């Protein structure tokens, strides 16, 4: 794989790119490093940092959004206004699920667009991403024990 040739910097960039709208999986790169003896705690820190910075980028891209963007794809202004208060109030909890495939990356853009509180939203996002990578590392460590 391409990212493995760059070592832990490759893991960082793979994790960052996986958190953007690019269809990419950082889990495979993380697993490669774990299976090749890299310290799991270092991998956890680097993958979480890269993926969280990618998710934060999505959030801030959304924050720059305008109503005109949504109207171009057929969403009416009254629909936008209906959802805005809900996203401001509860959106930061949705950020926990930003690690989910397909919906996670656009979710952060939407949370940014609706101005979900930045610190709460980004903190919740980091916790979700950290727990996902921790679960993957745990799974790989179990595989190494039995195989």
C-alpha positions as CSV (number, residue, x, y, z in Angstrom):
1,X,0.0,0.0,0.0
2,X,1.0,3.5,-0.6
3,X,0.6,5.0,2.9
4,X,2.7,2.4,4.6
5,X,5.8,3.5,2.8
6,X,5.6,6.8,4.7
7,X,5.4,5.2,8.1
8,X,3.3,6.9,10.8
9,X,3.0,10.0,8.7
10,X,1.3,7.8,6.2
11,X,-1.1,6.6,8.9
12,X,-1.8,10.2,9.8
13,X,-2.6,11.2,6.2
14,X,-4.6,8.0,5.6
15,X,-6.7,8.8,8.7
16,X,-7.1,12.4,7.6
17,X,-8.2,11.6,4.1
18,X,-10.6,8.9,5.3
19,X,-12.5,11.6,7.3
20,X,-13.1,13.7,4.2
21,X,-15.6,12.9,1.5
22,X,-13.0,10.7,-0.3
23,X,-14.0,7.1,-0.3
24,X,-11.1,5.7,1.7
25,X,-10.6,3.4,4.6
26,X,-8.0,4.2,7.3
27,X,-8.8,0.9,9.1
28,X,-6.7,-1.1,6.6
29,X,-3.7,1.1,7.0
30,X,-4.1,1.0,10.8
31,X,-4.4,-2.8,10.8
32,X,-1.2,-3.0,8.6
33,X,0.8,-1.0,11.2
34,X,-0.6,-3.0,14.1
35,X,0.1,-6.4,12.5
36,X,3.7,-5.2,11.8
37,X,4.4,-4.5,15.5
38,X,3.9,-0.7,15.7
39,X,2.9,0.4,19.3
40,X,-1.0,0.3,19.4
41,X,-1.1,3.5,21.6
42,X,1.0,5.4,19.1
43,X,-1.3,4.2,16.3
44,X,-4.3,5.1,18.3
45,X,-3.0,8.7,18.9
46,X,-2.0,9.3,15.3
47,X,-5.1,7.8,13.7
48,X,-7.4,9.6,16.0
49,X,-5.6,12.9,15.5
50,X,-5.6,12.6,11.7
51,X,-9.2,11.5,11.5
52,X,-10.4,14.2,13.9
53,X,-8.6,16.9,12.0
54,X,-10.3,15.6,8.8
55,X,-13.7,15.7,10.5
56,X,-13.0,19.2,11.8
57,X,-12.2,20.3,8.3
58,X,-15.6,19.0,7.2
59,X,-17.2,20.9,10.1
60,X,-15.5,24.2,9.1
61,X,-16.3,23.7,5.4
62,X,-20.0,23.4,6.5
63,X,-19.7,26.5,8.6
64,X,-18.8,28.5,5.5
65,X,-22.0,27.2,3.8
66,X,-24.8,29.4,2.7
67,X,-28.5,28.9,2.3
68,X,-28.0,29.3,-1.4
69,X,-26.0,26.0,-1.5
70,X,-28.9,24.0,-0.1
71,X,-31.4,25.7,-2.3
72,X,-29.4,24.7,-5.3
73,X,-30.0,21.0,-4.4
74,X,-33.7,21.6,-3.9
75,X,-34.0,22.2,-0.2
76,X,-36.5,25.0,0.6
77,X,-35.6,27.8,3.0
78,X,-38.5,26.9,5.4
79,X,-37.1,23.4,5.7
80,X,-33.7,24.8,6.6
81,X,-35.1,27.0,9.3
82,X,-37.1,24.0,10.8
83,X,-33.9,22.0,11.2
84,X,-31.6,24.7,12.4
85,X,-32.7,25.0,16.0
86,X,-32.8,21.2,16.3
87,X,-29.2,20.9,15.0
88,X,-28.0,23.7,17.3
89,X,-29.5,22.0,20.3
90,X,-28.8,18.3,19.7
91,X,-26.2,18.3,16.8
92,X,-23.2,18.0,19.0
93,X,-24.4,14.5,20.1
94,X,-24.7,13.5,16.5
95,X,-21.0,14.2,16.0
96,X,-20.3,11.1,18.0
97,X,-21.4,9.1,15.0
98,X,-19.2,10.9,12.5
99,X,-17.1,7.7,12.3
100,X,-19.9,5.9,10.5
101,X,-19.2,5.1,6.8
102,X,-21.1,7.1,4.2
103,X,-23.1,9.4,6.5
104,X,-20.3,10.4,9.0
105,X,-18.4,12.8,6.7
106,X,-21.4,14.7,5.4
107,X,-22.8,14.8,8.9
108,X,-19.9,17.0,10.0
109,X,-20.5,19.3,7.1
110,X,-24.2,19.6,8.1
111,X,-23.3,20.2,11.7
112,X,-21.0,23.0,10.6
113,X,-23.6,24.5,8.4
114,X,-26.2,24.6,11.2
115,X,-23.5,26.1,13.5
116,X,-23.7,23.3,16.1
117,X,-21.6,24.5,19.0
118,X,-18.0,24.0,17.9
119,X,-16.3,22.9,21.1
120,X,-19.0,20.4,22.1
121,X,-19.4,19.1,18.6
122,X,-15.7,18.6,17.9
123,X,-15.1,17.1,21.4
124,X,-17.9,14.6,20.9
125,X,-16.6,13.8,17.4
126,X,-13.1,13.1,18.8
127,X,-14.5,10.8,21.4
128,X,-16.5,8.8,18.8
129,X,-13.4,8.5,16.5
130,X,-11.2,7.5,19.4
131,X,-13.5,4.8,20.6
132,X,-13.9,3.4,17.0
133,X,-10.1,3.2,16.6
134,X,-9.8,1.7,20.1
135,X,-12.3,-1.0,19.2
136,X,-10.3,-1.8,15.9
137,X,-7.0,-2.0,17.8
138,X,-8.6,-4.3,20.4
139,X,-10.0,-6.5,17.6
140,X,-6.6,-6.7,15.9
141,X,-4.8,-7.5,19.1
142,X,-7.3,-10.3,19.7
143,X,-6.6,-11.7,16.2
144,X,-2.9,-11.6,16.9
145,X,-3.4,-13.6,20.1
146,X,-5.3,-16.4,18.4
147,X,-3.7,-16.5,15.0
